[in-house]
Amino acid sequence: MRPGSIFGTFKRDYQLWMMIAPAIAVIFIFNYIPMYGVQLAFRDYHFSKGLTGGDWQGLFYFKQFIDSYLFTDLLKNTFFISLTTIVVGFPAPIILALILNQIRRKKMKQLMQTTVYLPHFISIIVLVGMLNVLLSPETGIVGHIMKSIGLGHINLLASTSTFIPTYVLSDIWQHCGWNSIIYLAALSTVDPQLYDSAKIDGAGRWQTIRYIDFPALVPTIVILFILSMGNILSTGFEKIFLMQNALNLPVSEVIATYVYKIGIISNQFSYASAIGLFNTLVNFIFLFAMNAISKRVSNTSLF
């Protein structure tokens, strides 16, 4: 694009540029300027020398992480938790949006939407506290139910076999309703005449969902799935760290919690920066790969 055409585009749509200018400024300040510190992953950081004063180490810290005995376990735990969250949690808001869209009574629909949106606003700390109370094998409601059906004393948060299901299901419960908003917005663009035509032709609710609603959601589903795959090694920190204990550590120690322990607690800032950058590069590769596959298969992509 020629410089003149760029200026012409800006002049024509200057109102739109002014509207998004604050967002651009925020992204630039908080996402791009801090990238100056990426060089920390390649230097031997020292407080007195600053970010650029340490000795150049090249790929030393990356090699140290890959050669670490924890590398395989960290990668496996992070990938498995993220993949399980995507496989189980990604379809949930789609299904919920399709169900909510079938509710024709306005007040009932608003009540259902409000109900499923509310958990999203619960603090992570409060949510984990609720899990500790409800899932306690001695005093929790779930613990009493499990004892009453003969399962005995099972601590769901302390078992390596139940930690991931507990994490994923609680995450779905908290965010499913909120994540369904974008799908409901996509469904709101469907021409009402299509529903009227389908009703005249004798189509039931299942046929309406299958042949009208779901095809309308496909582009949105593809884009959001690409973005989800771009975070395949980003499980988040707060919730896993708060749910973590000595008993579930073999499956709950992920890259995010390990970086915190190495960087903040152990003061190995260069090593932690290298691990974080490695994590980002893997996510970047997954994002580009899924975008290329989607563009080839469905002709829908981010870029």
C-alpha positions in Angstrom: 0.0 0.0 0.0 1.4 3.4 -1.0 2.0 6.1 1.7 -0.6 8.3 0.0 -3.3 5.7 0.2 -2.5 5.1 3.9 -3.0 8.8 4.6 -6.2 8.8 2.5 -7.5 5.8 4.5 -6.7 7.6 7.8 -8.3 10.8 6.6 -11.5 9.0 5.5 -11.9 7.0 8.7 -10.3 9.3 11.2 -13.3 8.9 13.6 -12.7 5.2 13.8 -9.0 5.6 14.3 -9.7 8.1 17.2 -12.0 5.5 18.8 -9.4 2.7 18.8 -6.5 5.0 19.6 -6.7 4.4 23.4 -6.7 0.6 22.9 -3.7 0.9 20.6 -1.9 3.0 23.2 -2.6 0.5 25.9 -1.4 -2.4 23.9 1.7 -0.5 22.8 2.6 0.6 26.4 1.8 -2.7 28.2 2.6 -5.3 25.5 5.3 -3.9 23.1 7.4 -1.6 25.3 8.0 -4.4 27.9 9.4 -6.6 25.0 12.6 -4.6 25.5 13.2 -6.9 28.5 13.2 -10.0 26.3 17.0 -9.7 26.1 17.1 -10.7 29.8 16.7 -14.3 28.6 20.0 -14.0 26.8 22.0 -12.2 29.5 23.3 -13.0 33.0 21.1 -10.6 34.9 22.5 -8.7 37.8 20.7 -6.0 39.8 23.5 -3.5 39.7 24.0 -3.8 35.9 20.4 -3.5 34.8 18.8 -5.3 31.8 21.6 -4.5 29.3 24.6 -4.7 31.7 24.8 -8.4 32.2 27.2 -10.7 30.3 25.8 -12.1 27.1 24.9 -15.8 27.5 23.2 -16.6 24.2 21.1 -19.7 24.4 22.6 -21.0 27.6 19.5 -20.7 29.7 17.3 -22.2 27.0 19.6 -25.2 26.9 19.6 -25.4 30.7 15.8 -25.6 30.7 15.7 -28.2 27.9 18.3 -30.3 29.7 16.5 -30.0 33.1 15.0 -33.1 34.5 11.7 -31.2 35.0 11.5 -30.2 31.3 9.4 -33.3 30.2 7.1 -33.2 33.1 6.5 -29.5 32.9 5.8 -29.6 29.2 3.5 -32.7 29.6 1.5 -31.2 32.5 1.1 -27.9 30.8 0.1 -29.3 27.5 -2.3 -31.9 28.9 -4.1 -29.4 31.1 -4.5 -26.9 28.2 -5.5 -29.6 25.7 -8.1 -31.1 28.1 -9.5 -27.6 28.8 -9.8 -27.0 25.0 -11.2 -30.4 24.2 -13.8 -30.4 27.0 -14.3 -26.7 27.6 -14.3 -25.3 24.1 -17.6 -26.9 22.9 -19.4 -26.0 26.2 -20.2 -22.3 25.4 -21.2 -23.3 21.9 -23.7 -25.8 23.2 -24.9 -23.3 25.8 -25.4 -20.6 23.2 -27.4 -22.9 21.0 -29.6 -23.9 23.9 -30.1 -20.3 25.0 -30.9 -19.2 21.5 -33.8 -21.7 21.4 -35.5 -20.0 24.4 -38.2 -17.8 23.0 -39.6 -16.2 26.2 -37.6 -13.0 26.6 -37.7 -12.9 30.4 -36.8 -16.5 30.8 -33.9 -16.1 28.4 -32.6 -13.0 30.3 -32.9 -14.9 33.6 -31.0 -17.9 32.2 -28.3 -15.6 30.7 -27.8 -13.7 34.0 -27.6 -17.0 35.9 -24.8 -18.5 33.7 -22.9 -15.2 33.4 -22.6 -14.6 37.2 -19.9 -17.2 38.0 -17.5 -15.4 35.7 -17.3 -12.5 38.1 -16.3 -14.7 41.0 -12.7 -14.0 42.1 -10.2 -16.9 41.5 -9.3 -16.8 45.2 -13.0 -17.1 46.2 -13.5 -19.9 43.6 -10.6 -22.0 44.9 -11.9 -21.3 48.5 -15.3 -22.7 47.5 -13.6 -25.7 46.0 -11.7 -26.4 49.2 -14.9 -26.1 51.2 -17.2 -28.1 48.9 -14.7 -30.8 48.0 -13.4 -31.4 51.5 -13.6 -35.2 52.2 -14.6 -34.5 55.8 -16.9 -31.5 55.9 -17.7 -30.7 52.2 -21.0 -31.4 50.5 -19.4 -33.3 47.8 -17.4 -35.3 50.4 -20.6 -36.3 52.2 -22.3 -37.3 48.9 -19.3 -39.4 47.9 -19.3 -41.2 51.3 -23.1 -41.7 51.1 -22.7 -43.6 47.8 -19.8 -45.7 49.1 -16.8 -44.0 47.5 -15.2 -43.3 50.9 -12.8 -40.4 51.8 -11.5 -39.1 48.5 -9.8 -35.7 48.4 -10.4 -34.5 44.9 -7.9 -31.7 45.2 -5.1 -33.8 46.6 -5.3 -36.8 44.1 -3.2 -36.8 41.0 -6.0 -38.6 39.1 -8.8 -36.1 40.0 -6.9 -32.7 40.0 -7.2 -32.1 36.2 -10.9 -33.0 36.0 -11.6 -30.8 39.0 -9.7 -27.9 37.4 -11.3 -28.2 34.0 -14.9 -28.7 35.2 -14.7 -25.8 37.6 -13.2 -23.7 34.8 -16.1 -24.6 32.5 -18.6 -23.8 35.3 -17.1 -20.4 35.8 -16.5 -19.2 32.3 -18.9 -21.2 30.0 -21.7 -18.6 30.3 -19.5 -15.6 29.7 -17.8 -17.3 26.7 -21.1 -18.0 25.2 -21.8 -14.3 24.7 -19.8 -14.0 21.5 -21.7 -17.0 20.0 -25.0 -15.5 21.0 -23.9 -12.3 19.2 -23.1 -14.4 16.1 -26.5 -16.0 16.3 -28.2 -12.7 16.6 -27.1 -11.9 13.0 -29.1 -14.8 11.6 -32.0 -13.6 9.4 -35.3 -14.3 11.2 -36.8 -15.2 7.9 -34.7 -18.3 7.9 -36.4 -19.5 11.0 -39.8 -18.7 9.6 -39.0 -20.6 6.4 -37.7 -23.6 8.4 -40.8 -23.7 10.6 -43.1 -23.6 7.5 -41.1 -26.5 6.0 -41.7 -28.5 9.2 -38.2 -28.3 10.6 -37.9 -29.1 14.3 -35.5 -27.5 16.8 -32.7 -30.0 16.0 -33.0 -29.4 12.3 -33.0 -25.6 12.9 -29.9 -25.9 15.0 -28.2 -28.2 12.6 -28.9 -26.3 9.3 -29.3 -22.7 10.4 -27.7 -22.0 13.8 -24.5 -24.1 13.6 -23.5 -23.0 10.1 -23.8 -19.4 11.3 -21.4 -20.1 14.1 -18.7 -21.9 12.1 -16.6 -18.8 11.2 -16.6 -17.6 14.8 -15.8 -21.1 16.1 -12.8 -21.4 13.7 -11.4 -18.0 14.7 -11.8 -18.7 18.5 -10.3 -22.2 18.1 -7.2 -20.8 16.4 -6.8 -18.3 19.2 -7.2 -21.1 21.8 -4.5 -23.2 20.1 -2.3 -20.1 20.3 -2.5 -20.5 24.1 -1.8 -24.2 24.2 1.0 -23.8 26.7 -0.6 -20.9 28.6 -2.6 -22.5 31.4 -2.7 -19.4 33.6 -1.1 -19.0 36.9 -3.4 -18.0 39.7 -5.9 -20.8 39.8 -3.4 -23.7 39.4 -1.0 -22.1 41.9 -3.9 -21.7 44.5 -5.1 -25.3 43.9 -1.6 -26.7 44.1 -0.4 -28.7 47.0 2.3 -31.3 47.8 0.1 -34.2 46.9 -1.0 -33.1 43.4 2.3 -31.4 42.5 3.3 -34.2 40.0 0.4 -33.2 37.7 -0.1 -29.5 38.8 3.4 -28.2 38.3 3.2 -26.3 35.0 5.4 -23.8 33.2 3.6 -20.8 34.7 4.0 -21.9 38.3 7.6 -23.1 37.7 8.6 -19.7 36.3 7.1 -18.0 39.4 9.1 -20.2 41.7 12.3 -19.9 39.7 12.1 -16.2 38.9 10.4 -14.6 41.9 11.2 -16.9 44.7 14.7 -18.1 43.6 15.7 -14.8 42.0 16.9 -16.6 38.8 15.4 -13.9 36.5 17.4 -14.7 33.4 16.5 -18.4 33.6 12.8 -17.6 34.2 12.8 -15.2 31.3 14.2 -17.9 29.0 11.5 -20.3 30.1 8.8 -17.7 29.5 10.2 -16.9 26.1 10.3 -20.5 25.2 6.7 -20.9 26.2 5.7 -17.9 24.1 7.6 -19.2 21.0 5.8 -22.6 21.2 2.4 -20.8 21.4 3.4 -18.6 18.5 4.2 -21.7 16.4 0.9 -23.4 17.3 -1.0 -20.2 16.4 0.6 -19.9 12.9 0.3 -23.7 12.3 -3.4 -23.7 13.2 -4.0 -20.6 11.2 -2.4 -22.1 8.1 -4.4 -25.3 8.5 -7.6 -23.5 8.9 -6.9 -21.3 5.9 -6.3 -24.3 3.8 -9.2 -26.4 5.0 -12.0 -23.9 5.6 -10.7 -20.7 4.0 -11.2 -18.9 7.3 -8.2 -17.5 9.2 -6.9 -14.7 11.3 -4.5 -13.4 8.6 
